Amino acid sequence: MTLRAIAQTIPALETSDGAGVRIKRSLGQRQSIRMDPFLMLDEFGSDEPKDYLAGFPAHPHRGFETVTYMIEGHMLHEDHLGNRGNLRNGGVQWM
């Protein structure tokens, strides 16, 4: 196995998305940083369900795919078409 050095560390910036959900965005916040093929890299987590009740209003996913990896906890995801998935520890959702 070949070990590689870390070339760059990109600190996440706190922001909000959707209907006010608080997130930390590493990629996609500053247009000068390009990490092709990735558009965004977000982290969000809270022990308070109310922090996510407003959610993310209907939005298209045309031309790209989203991958969600649940490190710890669980999340019930439902889109505006009624598709649902329950993501748990170590689970991956690919849309």
N, CA, C and O atoms as a DFTB+ gen file, in Angstrom:
380 C
 N C O
     1  1       0.838      -1.168       0.000
     2  2       0.000       0.000       0.000
     3  2       0.892       1.243       0.000
     4  3       1.860       1.327       0.756
     5  1       0.554       2.193      -0.849
     6  2       1.285       3.449      -0.914
     7  2       0.617       4.473      -0.012
     8  3      -0.585       4.713      -0.128
     9  1       1.378       5.073       0.879
    10  2       0.843       6.126       1.737
    11  2       0.982       7.462       1.035
    12  3       1.999       7.739       0.401
    13  1      -0.042       8.285       1.152
    14  2      -0.017       9.606       0.534
    15  2      -0.141      10.668       1.614
    16  3      -0.844      10.478       2.606
    17  1       0.532      11.766       1.418
    18  2       0.468      12.880       2.363
    19  2      -0.796      13.700       2.102
    20  3      -1.281      13.766       0.973
    21  1      -1.313      14.313       3.140
    22  2      -2.453      15.214       2.989
    23  2      -1.955      16.480       2.310
    24  3      -1.050      17.146       2.815
    25  1      -2.544      16.814       1.166
    26  2      -2.097      17.965       0.384
    27  2      -2.706      19.269       0.879
    28  3      -2.069      20.321       0.808
    29  1      -3.947      19.205       1.383
    30  2      -4.627      20.432       1.785
    31  2      -5.736      20.096       2.771
    32  3      -6.431      19.093       2.611
    33  1      -5.900      20.924       3.779
    34  2      -7.010      20.809       4.713
    35  2      -7.924      22.004       4.482
    36  3      -7.472      23.149       4.492
    37  1      -9.208      21.738       4.273
    38  2     -10.171      22.807       4.000
    39  2     -11.122      22.903       5.184
    40  3     -11.926      21.996       5.398
    41  1     -11.050      23.985       5.961
    42  2     -11.945      24.113       7.111
    43  2     -13.390      24.352       6.665
    44  3     -13.643      25.063       5.693
    45  1     -14.319      23.751       7.384
    46  2     -15.741      23.931       7.083
    47  2     -16.218      25.272       7.634
    48  3     -15.764      25.724       8.685
    49  1     -17.141      25.899       6.905
    50  2     -17.747      27.154       7.344
    51  2     -19.186      26.889       7.757
    52  3     -19.913      26.174       7.068
    53  1     -19.596      27.463       8.881
    54  2     -20.980      27.303       9.320
    55  2     -21.886      28.159       8.452
    56  3     -21.591      29.322       8.177
    57  1     -23.000      27.563       8.021
    58  2     -23.973      28.258       7.186
    59  2     -25.321      27.571       7.383
    60  3     -25.458      26.722       8.263
    61  1     -26.302      27.922       6.585
    62  2     -27.590      27.232       6.628
    63  2     -28.031      26.942       5.204
    64  3     -27.591      27.590       4.255
    65  1     -28.905      25.960       5.076
    66  2     -29.404      25.567       3.766
    67  2     -30.861      25.170       3.927
    68  3     -31.352      25.016       5.045
    69  1     -31.544      25.006       2.809
    70  2     -32.950      24.620       2.869
    71  2     -33.764      25.677       3.588
    72  3     -33.660      26.866       3.289
    73  1     -34.578      25.235       4.542
    74  2     -35.440      26.147       5.298
    75  2     -34.768      26.565       6.602
    76  3     -35.436      26.744       7.620
    77  1     -33.440      26.720       6.567
    78  2     -32.719      27.204       7.735
    79  2     -31.971      26.146       8.512
    80  3     -31.528      26.410       9.630
    81  1     -31.813      24.941       7.951
    82  2     -31.071      23.882       8.630
    83  2     -29.606      24.296       8.725
    84  3     -28.989      24.639       7.717
    85  1     -29.050      24.266       9.934
    86  2     -27.654      24.656      10.162
    87  2     -26.729      23.539       9.698
    88  3     -26.924      22.377      10.052
    89  1     -25.719      23.896       8.904
    90  2     -24.755      22.927       8.389
    91  2     -23.352      23.505       8.474
    92  3     -23.163      24.699       8.705
    93  1     -22.375      22.632       8.284
    94  2     -20.982      23.042       8.093
    95  2     -20.616      22.602       6.685
    96  3     -20.717      21.418       6.365
    97  1     -20.191      23.538       5.835
    98  2     -19.885      23.242       4.430
    99  2     -18.391      23.389       4.191
   100  3     -17.818      24.462       4.379
   101  1     -17.764      22.281       3.769
   102  2     -16.335      22.288       3.443
   103  2     -16.109      22.646       1.989
   104  3     -15.253      23.472       1.671
   105  1     -16.875      22.024       1.104
   106  2     -16.750      22.286      -0.332
   107  2     -18.038      22.913      -0.831
   108  3     -19.128      22.510      -0.427
   109  1     -17.915      23.900      -1.711
   110  2     -19.086      24.547      -2.282
   111  2     -19.356      25.918      -1.702
   112  3     -20.187      26.658      -2.228
   113  1     -18.675      26.268      -0.636
   114  2     -18.869      27.568       0.008
   115  2     -18.025      28.642      -0.672
   116  3     -18.482      29.766      -0.880
   117  1     -16.814      28.288      -1.010
   118  2     -15.891      29.240      -1.639
   119  2     -15.654      28.793      -3.074
   120  3     -15.130      27.705      -3.314
   121  1     -16.035      29.622      -4.008
   122  2     -15.947      29.246      -5.416
   123  2     -14.512      29.105      -5.911
   124  3     -14.281      28.506      -6.961
   125  1     -13.544      29.647      -5.172
   126  2     -12.157      29.554      -5.620
   127  2     -11.574      28.157      -5.399
   128  3     -10.544      27.817      -5.982
   129  1     -12.227      27.346      -4.561
   130  2     -11.739      25.994      -4.291
   131  2     -12.530      25.012      -5.152
   132  3     -13.742      24.876      -4.983
   133  1     -11.867      24.345      -6.050
   134  2     -12.498      23.358      -6.928
   135  2     -11.986      21.975      -6.566
   136  3     -10.778      21.742      -6.556
   137  1     -12.886      21.067      -6.271
   138  2     -12.522      19.696      -5.930
   139  2     -13.280      18.747      -6.859
   140  3     -13.968      17.834      -6.403
   141  1     -13.147      18.973      -8.150
   142  2     -13.827      18.182      -9.155
   143  2     -13.614      16.695      -8.891
   144  3     -12.466      16.302      -8.685
   145  1     -14.614      15.859      -8.883
   146  2     -15.972      16.058      -9.374
   147  2     -16.974      16.464      -8.293
   148  3     -18.177      16.450      -8.557
   149  1     -16.532      16.823      -7.096
   150  2     -17.456      17.119      -6.006
   151  2     -17.969      18.552      -6.087
   152  3     -17.203      19.479      -6.348
   153  1     -19.279      18.729      -5.859
   154  2     -19.892      20.055      -5.845
   155  2     -19.954      20.620      -4.436
   156  3     -19.668      21.796      -4.213
   157  1     -20.333      19.761      -3.479
   158  2     -20.486      20.190      -2.092
   159  2     -20.074      19.057      -1.165
   160  3     -20.156      17.881      -1.521
   161  1     -19.633      19.428       0.020
   162  2     -19.393      18.475       1.095
   163  2     -19.897      19.142       2.360
   164  3     -19.306      20.107       2.843
   165  1     -21.003      18.618       2.897
   166  2     -21.653      19.208       4.065
   167  2     -21.633      18.243       5.238
   168  3     -21.611      17.024       5.068
   169  1     -21.640      18.821       6.431
   170  2     -21.795      18.055       7.666
   171  2     -22.945      18.683       8.429
   172  3     -22.986      19.898       8.620
   173  1     -23.873      17.855       8.861
   174  2     -24.878      18.383       9.764
   175  2     -25.231      17.328      10.788
   176  3     -25.294      16.135      10.492
   177  1     -25.460      17.798      11.995
   178  2     -25.767      16.882      13.078
   179  2     -26.306      17.640      14.269
   180  3     -25.840      18.733      14.592
   181  1     -27.279      17.057      14.909
   182  2     -27.872      17.656      16.092
   183  2     -28.609      16.571      16.857
   184  3     -29.117      15.618      16.267
   185  1     -28.665      16.719      18.161
   186  2     -29.451      15.813      18.989
   187  2     -30.873      16.324      19.160
   188  3     -31.684      15.695      19.840
   189  1     -31.180      17.469      18.540
   190  2     -32.497      18.092      18.663
   191  2     -33.282      17.925      17.360
   192  3     -32.982      18.611      16.383
   193  1     -34.279      17.032      17.315
   194  2     -35.063      16.837      16.088
   195  2     -35.673      18.127      15.550
   196  3     -35.833      18.268      14.337
   197  1     -36.016      19.072      16.427
   198  2     -36.630      20.330      15.978
   199  2     -35.708      21.115      15.045
   200  3     -36.173      21.950      14.269
   201  1     -34.399      20.848      15.121
   202  2     -33.454      21.553      14.258
   203  2     -33.647      21.204      12.784
   204  3     -33.154      21.915      11.908
   205  1     -34.366      20.107      12.505
   206  2     -34.534      19.651      11.123
   207  2     -35.980      19.646      10.651
   208  3     -36.246      19.293       9.503
   209  1     -36.918      20.029      11.508
   210  2     -38.330      19.940      11.139
   211  2     -38.667      20.754       9.898
   212  3     -39.488      20.319       9.090
   213  1     -38.059      21.917       9.723
   214  2     -38.341      22.738       8.539
   215  2     -37.803      22.065       7.279
   216  3     -38.360      22.234       6.194
   217  1     -36.728      21.307       7.423
   218  2     -36.186      20.504       6.328
   219  2     -35.673      21.295       5.145
   220  3     -35.207      22.428       5.271
   221  1     -35.775      20.660       3.997
   222  2     -35.304      21.221       2.740
   223  2     -36.471      21.185       1.768
   224  3     -36.844      20.108       1.303
   225  1     -37.060      22.335       1.447
   226  2     -38.200      22.346       0.518
   227  2     -37.862      21.637      -0.793
   228  3     -36.692      21.395      -1.089
   229  1     -38.885      21.307      -1.572
   230  2     -38.703      20.599      -2.845
   231  2     -37.585      21.249      -3.659
   232  3     -37.564      22.465      -3.847
   233  1     -36.661      20.422      -4.134
   234  2     -35.529      20.918      -4.916
   235  2     -35.066      19.814      -5.866
   236  3     -35.139      18.634      -5.522
   237  1     -34.594      20.182      -7.048
   238  2     -34.189      19.175      -8.031
   239  2     -32.807      18.600      -7.739
   240  3     -31.970      19.246      -7.108
   241  1     -32.590      17.400      -8.199
   242  2     -31.277      16.757      -8.160
   243  2     -30.900      16.384      -9.585
   244  3     -30.497      15.251      -9.850
   245  1     -31.028      17.323     -10.491
   246  2     -30.714      17.058     -11.900
   247  2     -29.228      17.239     -12.150
   248  3     -28.633      18.233     -11.732
   249  1     -28.633      16.269     -12.835
   250  2     -27.250      16.402     -13.258
   251  2     -26.222      16.044     -12.201
   252  3     -25.023      16.157     -12.455
   253  1     -26.654      15.618     -11.028
   254  2     -25.701      15.188     -10.010
   255  2     -26.370      14.182      -9.083
   256  3     -27.594      14.046      -9.081
   257  1     -25.578      13.493      -8.312
   258  2     -26.084      12.512      -7.360
   259  2     -25.628      12.901      -5.966
   260  3     -24.556      13.481      -5.789
   261  1     -26.450      12.577      -4.978
   262  2     -26.071      12.851      -3.595
   263  2     -25.772      11.539      -2.884
   264  3     -26.424      10.523      -3.124
   265  1     -24.783      11.578      -2.011
   266  2     -24.431      10.434      -1.182
   267  2     -24.433      10.919       0.260
   268  3     -23.769      11.900       0.595
   269  1     -25.179      10.229       1.107
   270  2     -25.227      10.549       2.527
   271  2     -24.674       9.365       3.296
   272  3     -25.101       8.230       3.084
   273  1     -23.732       9.619       4.184
   274  2     -23.154       8.577       5.033
   275  2     -23.454       8.935       6.483
   276  3     -23.076      10.008       6.953
   277  1     -24.130       8.045       7.183
   278  2     -24.498       8.280       8.575
   279  2     -23.424       7.680       9.480
   280  3     -23.300       6.459       9.582
   281  1     -22.656       8.537      10.128
   282  2     -21.603       8.069      11.028
   283  2     -22.223       7.528      12.308
   284  3     -21.881       6.435      12.761
   285  1     -23.141       8.306      12.890
   286  2     -23.765       7.904      14.149
   287  2     -25.169       8.479      14.209
   288  3     -25.398       9.607      13.774
   289  1     -26.102       7.718      14.740
   290  2     -27.476       8.181      14.896
   291  2     -28.377       7.620      13.823
   292  3     -28.086       6.579      13.234
   293  1     -29.473       8.314      13.570
   294  2     -30.369       7.902      12.490
   295  2     -31.126       9.110      11.959
   296  3     -31.252      10.137      12.626
   297  1     -31.627       8.953      10.736
   298  2     -32.348      10.030      10.075
   299  2     -33.410       9.401       9.180
   300  3     -33.114       8.499       8.396
   301  1     -34.626       9.871       9.297
   302  2     -35.694       9.465       8.389
   303  2     -35.735      10.501       7.278
   304  3     -36.024      11.672       7.524
   305  1     -35.448      10.074       6.065
   306  2     -35.446      10.980       4.916
   307  2     -36.687      10.720       4.085
   308  3     -36.998       9.573       3.762
   309  1     -37.396      11.788       3.739
   310  2     -38.564      11.671       2.868
   311  2     -38.524      12.822       1.880
   312  3     -38.360      13.978       2.271
   313  1     -38.674      12.505       0.585
   314  2     -38.656      13.578      -0.405
   315  2     -40.080      13.997      -0.762
   316  3     -41.051      13.412      -0.283
   317  1     -40.191      15.015      -1.609
   318  2     -41.507      15.572      -1.945
   319  2     -42.345      14.624      -2.802
   320  3     -43.530      14.879      -3.019
   321  1     -41.750      13.533      -3.293
   322  2     -42.491      12.537      -4.065
   323  2     -43.004      11.397      -3.187
   324  3     -43.692      10.498      -3.670
   325  1     -42.666      11.438      -1.889
   326  2     -43.115      10.407      -0.963
   327  2     -42.147       9.249      -0.784
   328  3     -42.456       8.304      -0.058
   329  1     -40.975       9.296      -1.429
   330  2     -39.965       8.256      -1.227
   331  2     -39.382       8.417       0.171
   332  3     -39.114       9.534       0.614
   333  1     -39.185       7.284       0.870
   334  2     -38.699       7.343       2.248
   335  2     -37.555       6.371       2.459
   336  3     -37.469       5.333       1.802
   337  1     -36.684       6.723       3.380
   338  2     -35.608       5.832       3.780
   339  2     -35.175       6.162       5.191
   340  3     -35.116       7.332       5.569
   341  1     -34.870       5.132       5.980
   342  2     -34.418       5.326       7.351
   343  2     -32.933       4.988       7.401
   344  3     -32.554       3.820       7.312
   345  1     -32.104       5.996       7.542
   346  2     -30.655       5.847       7.524
   347  2     -30.157       5.696       8.957
   348  3     -30.478       6.514       9.819
   349  1     -29.367       4.643       9.214
   350  2     -28.870       4.361      10.567
   351  2     -27.347       4.285      10.583
   352  3     -26.710       4.404       9.536
   353  1     -26.755       4.084      11.769
   354  2     -25.297       4.008      11.938
   355  2     -24.632       3.217      10.815
   356  3     -25.008       2.076      10.549
   357  1     -23.646       3.824      10.159
   358  2     -22.892       3.143       9.117
   359  2     -23.626       2.993       7.799
   360  3     -23.083       2.414       6.858
   361  1     -24.849       3.503       7.706
   362  2     -25.645       3.373       6.487
   363  2     -25.274       4.419       5.444
   364  3     -24.734       5.480       5.760
   365  1     -25.581       4.090       4.190
   366  2     -25.317       4.993       3.072
   367  2     -26.593       5.139       2.257
   368  3     -27.283       4.154       1.992
   369  1     -26.903       6.359       1.862
   370  2     -28.032       6.626       0.970
   371  2     -27.473       7.284      -0.283
   372  3     -26.775       8.295      -0.202
   373  1     -27.782       6.708      -1.440
   374  2     -27.311       7.229      -2.719
   375  2     -28.536       7.620      -3.521
   376  3     -29.371       6.776      -3.847
   377  1     -28.641       8.899      -3.839
   378  2     -29.806       9.389      -4.590
   379  2     -29.368       9.883      -5.952
   380  3     -30.197      10.336      -6.741
